[in-house]
Amino acid sequence: MAKQMTAKQKVTFSCAAPEAKSVQLASEFTDWEKSPVNLKKDKGGLWKTTVSLPPGRYEYRFLVDGQWRDDPQCPNRHPNRFGSANCVCFVGGA
């Protein structure tokens, strides 16, 4: 029986922070603070990035000017070891 290959899916993350100088996406898939993904700011102050991920469950947070911030658009949370909670993203098939 052939192994089924599951394609990666594009997932867009966004953060409204019009006054911020930098916004980064930190997650399990970026090894958290070791390799965060930089978001780009649009004219309206919304920061965005799109990443390709295989199906699965991913915890993440934003780093806004070096400060941890939740994604208010994400309804799923999971407690972390720092006394706060990470946002949880589910990519299709998970």
SVG drawing of the C-alpha trace seen along z (x, -y; Angstrom):
<svg xmlns="http://www.w3.org/2000/svg" viewBox="-13 -54 31 56">
<polyline fill="none" stroke="black" stroke-width="0.4" points="0.0,0.0 1.4,-3.4 2.1,-6.0 -0.3,-9.0 1.6,-12.3 -0.2,-15.2 0.4,-18.5 1.3,-21.6 -1.3,-24.3 -0.8,-28.0 -1.8,-29.6 -1.9,-33.4 -1.2,-34.9 -2.1,-38.6 -1.7,-41.0 -3.1,-44.5 -0.4,-46.6 -0.3,-50.0 2.2,-51.6 4.6,-48.6 8.1,-48.7 8.3,-45.0 6.1,-41.9 7.3,-38.3 5.5,-35.0 7.0,-32.6 5.8,-29.0 6.7,-25.4 7.5,-25.4 10.0,-28.3 11.6,-26.7 10.0,-29.7 12.4,-32.6 15.3,-30.9 13.9,-31.5 10.7,-33.6 9.1,-34.7 8.9,-38.5 5.5,-39.9 5.1,-42.7 3.0,-45.8 0.4,-47.1 -0.7,-50.7 -3.6,-50.1 -1.2,-48.9 -2.0,-45.2 1.0,-42.9 0.8,-39.7 2.8,-36.6 1.9,-33.4 3.6,-30.1 3.2,-26.6 2.5,-24.0 1.7,-20.3 -1.6,-19.2 -1.2,-19.4 -1.7,-21.3 0.6,-24.3 1.0,-26.5 2.1,-30.1 2.3,-33.7 3.3,-37.0 6.4,-39.0 5.4,-42.7 8.4,-45.0 9.9,-42.1 6.8,-41.6 4.7,-38.4 1.2,-39.0 -1.8,-36.7 -3.7,-36.6 -7.1,-38.0 -8.6,-36.3 -7.6,-32.8 -10.3,-31.2 -8.1,-28.2 -5.6,-28.5 -3.4,-26.1 -1.7,-26.9 2.1,-27.3 4.8,-26.9 5.1,-30.6 1.7,-31.1 0.0,-32.4 -1.4,-30.6 -0.3,-30.0 -2.7,-30.3 -3.4,-27.1 -3.8,-26.8 -5.2,-23.6 -4.2,-23.0 -6.5,-20.8 -6.4,-17.1 -5.3,-17.4"/>
</svg>
